[in-house]
Amino acid sequence: MARKDRKTLKLDPDNLPSDDELDALQAEINQALDDAADNILEEGAKADEESAEAKLAALELEMANLKDQALRAMAEAENVKKRAEREVAAARMYGVERFATDILSIVDNLGRALLTLDGKAKEDMGDNAKNLLEGIELTEKELYAILARHGIKAVPGKGSRFDPNVHQAVAQIPSDEEKGHVAEVMQVGFTIGDRTLRAAMVAVSTGKA
């Protein structure tokens, strides 16, 4: 029986890769693995960075809103403080308005008493009467000063321009005063703060006759 010849696989030693080639191939494989790992890490880091930026933007927006609310609250508190101060000042000033109105009758009486005396009458007075008159004049002056300290001031009188806010015209007369100005004062007017406590009763000049 004839034997069949078997083919034997033989490796050609001359075609096998060298150790250097194997090392180079392994280095390429290792580099490819490293590059893949780096790509994965970079993508993860990029995703984390985008997430961090989004969180930072949200925090900055929240901080801006809180700052705006704080500024609004501070402004409102300052407005409330100023309004309270104005109300306290107004209460202090206008709280004496009724009392001041009653005091004006004393001012009027002192003024009328002094107006009844002309220059000649004063000269004919004795020493005691002159001392009494001086006392009345000083009392009137001091009363005006006290009223002024409490924000109560006399309205501009003779020679001032007529102002319907503080003057009440009861007559129009010719005078040496300019037309439209106060010629005579029948009753002194007063203001308290920025209000008219009592309008002055005046005669308005129509100009020279």
C-alpha positions as CSV (number, residue, x, y, z in Angstrom):
1,M,0.0,0.0,0.0
2,A,1.4,3.1,-1.1
3,R,1.8,5.9,1.5
4,K,0.5,9.3,0.6
5,D,3.0,12.1,1.2
6,R,1.9,14.5,3.9
7,K,2.6,18.2,3.4
8,T,4.4,19.6,6.3
9,L,3.9,23.4,7.2
10,K,7.2,24.9,7.5
11,L,8.0,28.4,8.9
12,D,10.5,30.3,7.0
13,P,12.9,31.7,9.6
14,D,13.8,34.4,7.2
15,N,10.2,35.8,7.1
16,L,9.5,36.1,10.9
17,P,9.4,39.7,12.4
18,S,12.4,40.7,14.3
19,D,12.4,41.6,18.0
20,D,12.7,45.3,17.0
21,E,9.7,45.1,14.8
22,L,7.6,43.3,17.5
23,D,8.6,46.1,20.0
24,A,7.6,48.8,17.5
25,L,4.3,47.1,16.9
26,Q,3.7,46.8,20.6
27,A,4.6,50.5,21.0
28,E,2.0,51.4,18.3
29,I,-0.6,49.3,20.1
30,N,0.2,51.0,23.4
31,Q,0.1,54.4,21.8
32,A,-3.3,53.7,20.3
33,L,-4.6,52.6,23.7
34,D,-3.2,55.7,25.3
35,D,-4.7,57.9,22.6
36,A,-8.1,56.3,23.1
37,A,-7.9,56.7,26.9
38,D,-6.9,60.4,26.5
39,N,-9.9,61.0,24.1
40,I,-12.2,59.5,26.6
41,L,-10.8,61.6,29.5
42,E,-10.9,64.8,27.3
43,E,-14.5,64.2,26.4
44,G,-15.4,63.6,30.0
45,A,-13.4,66.7,31.1
46,K,-15.1,68.8,28.4
47,A,-18.5,67.6,29.6
48,D,-17.6,68.4,33.2
49,E,-16.4,71.9,32.1
50,E,-19.6,72.6,30.2
51,S,-21.6,71.5,33.2
52,A,-19.5,73.7,35.5
53,E,-19.9,76.7,33.3
54,A,-23.6,76.2,33.2
55,K,-23.7,76.0,37.0
56,L,-21.5,79.1,37.3
57,A,-23.8,81.0,35.0
58,A,-26.8,80.0,37.0
59,L,-25.1,81.1,40.2
60,E,-24.1,84.4,38.7
61,L,-27.6,85.0,37.6
62,E,-28.9,84.1,41.1
63,M,-26.4,86.4,42.7
64,A,-27.4,89.3,40.4
65,N,-31.0,88.8,41.3
66,L,-30.2,88.7,45.0
67,K,-28.1,91.9,44.7
68,D,-30.9,93.6,42.8
69,Q,-33.4,92.6,45.5
70,A,-31.0,93.8,48.2
71,L,-30.5,97.2,46.5
72,R,-34.3,97.6,46.1
73,A,-34.8,96.7,49.8
74,M,-32.2,99.2,50.8
75,A,-33.7,102.0,48.6
76,E,-37.1,101.3,50.0
77,A,-35.8,101.4,53.6
78,E,-34.1,104.7,52.8
79,N,-37.3,106.1,51.3
80,V,-39.3,105.0,54.4
81,K,-36.7,106.6,56.7
82,K,-36.8,109.9,54.8
83,R,-40.6,109.8,54.7
84,A,-40.7,109.2,58.4
85,E,-38.3,112.0,59.0
86,R,-40.4,114.4,56.9
87,E,-43.6,113.3,58.8
88,V,-41.9,113.9,62.1
89,A,-40.7,117.3,61.1
90,A,-44.1,118.2,59.7
91,A,-45.8,117.0,62.9
92,R,-43.4,119.0,65.0
93,M,-43.9,122.2,62.9
94,Y,-47.6,122.0,62.2
95,G,-48.5,120.7,65.6
96,V,-48.3,124.2,66.9
97,E,-50.5,125.6,64.1
98,R,-53.6,126.0,66.2
99,F,-51.7,127.5,69.1
100,A,-49.9,129.9,66.7
101,T,-53.3,131.0,65.3
102,D,-54.4,131.9,68.8
103,I,-51.2,133.8,69.5
104,L,-51.7,136.0,66.4
105,S,-54.5,137.8,68.2
106,I,-52.0,139.0,70.8
107,V,-49.7,140.1,67.9
108,D,-52.5,142.1,66.4
109,N,-53.4,143.8,69.6
110,L,-49.8,144.9,70.2
111,G,-49.6,146.2,66.7
112,R,-52.8,148.1,66.9
113,A,-51.7,149.6,70.3
114,L,-48.5,150.9,68.7
115,L,-50.2,152.2,65.6
116,T,-52.5,154.5,67.6
117,L,-49.5,156.6,68.7
118,D,-48.1,158.9,66.1
119,G,-44.7,160.7,66.4
120,K,-46.2,163.8,68.2
121,A,-48.1,161.7,70.7
122,K,-44.9,159.9,71.6
123,E,-43.0,163.2,72.1
124,D,-45.8,164.4,74.4
125,M,-45.5,161.3,76.6
126,G,-44.0,161.5,80.1
127,D,-41.0,159.3,81.0
128,N,-43.2,156.6,82.5
129,A,-45.4,156.4,79.4
130,K,-42.3,156.3,77.1
131,N,-40.9,153.4,79.2
132,L,-44.2,151.6,78.9
133,L,-44.2,152.1,75.2
134,E,-40.7,150.8,74.8
135,G,-41.7,147.8,76.8
136,I,-44.6,147.1,74.4
137,E,-42.3,147.5,71.4
138,L,-39.7,145.1,72.9
139,T,-42.5,142.6,73.7
140,E,-43.8,142.7,70.1
141,K,-40.2,142.3,68.8
142,E,-39.5,139.4,71.1
143,L,-42.9,137.8,70.1
144,Y,-42.0,137.9,66.4
145,A,-38.6,136.4,67.2
146,I,-40.2,133.5,69.1
147,L,-42.7,132.8,66.3
148,A,-39.8,132.8,63.8
149,R,-37.9,130.2,65.8
150,H,-40.9,127.9,65.4
151,G,-41.1,128.5,61.7
152,I,-43.8,131.2,61.8
153,K,-42.9,134.2,59.8
154,A,-44.6,137.4,58.8
155,V,-45.7,137.8,55.2
156,P,-43.9,140.5,53.2
157,G,-45.9,143.7,53.7
158,K,-45.9,147.2,52.2
159,G,-43.9,147.6,49.0
160,S,-43.8,143.9,48.2
161,R,-45.4,142.5,45.1
162,F,-48.9,141.3,45.6
163,D,-49.0,137.5,46.0
164,P,-52.4,135.8,46.1
165,N,-50.9,132.9,48.0
166,V,-50.1,135.0,51.0
167,H,-52.1,138.3,50.5
168,Q,-55.8,139.0,50.5
169,A,-56.7,142.2,48.6
170,V,-59.5,144.1,50.3
171,A,-59.0,147.3,48.3
172,Q,-57.2,149.0,45.4
173,I,-55.9,152.4,46.0
174,P,-53.6,154.9,44.3
175,S,-50.2,155.2,46.0
176,D,-46.5,155.9,45.5
177,E,-46.0,152.1,45.4
178,E,-45.6,150.4,42.0
179,K,-48.8,149.2,40.5
180,G,-49.6,145.7,41.6
181,H,-47.6,146.0,44.8
182,V,-48.9,146.3,48.4
183,A,-49.8,149.9,49.2
184,E,-51.1,149.4,52.8
185,V,-51.3,146.5,55.3
186,M,-54.5,146.2,57.3
187,Q,-53.6,143.0,59.0
188,V,-50.2,141.3,59.1
189,G,-50.2,137.8,57.6
190,F,-48.1,134.8,58.6
191,T,-46.7,131.6,57.1
192,I,-45.8,128.4,59.0
193,G,-43.3,126.3,57.1
194,D,-44.5,126.2,53.5
195,R,-48.1,126.9,54.4
196,T,-50.0,130.1,54.8
197,L,-51.1,130.4,58.4
198,R,-53.0,133.6,57.8
199,A,-53.2,135.7,54.7
200,A,-52.3,139.3,55.0
201,M,-55.2,141.8,54.5
202,V,-53.8,144.4,52.1
203,A,-54.7,147.3,49.8
204,V,-53.1,146.9,46.4
205,S,-51.6,149.9,44.6
206,T,-53.1,151.0,41.3
207,G,-50.1,153.3,40.8
208,K,-49.7,157.0,41.3
209,A,-52.8,159.1,41.1
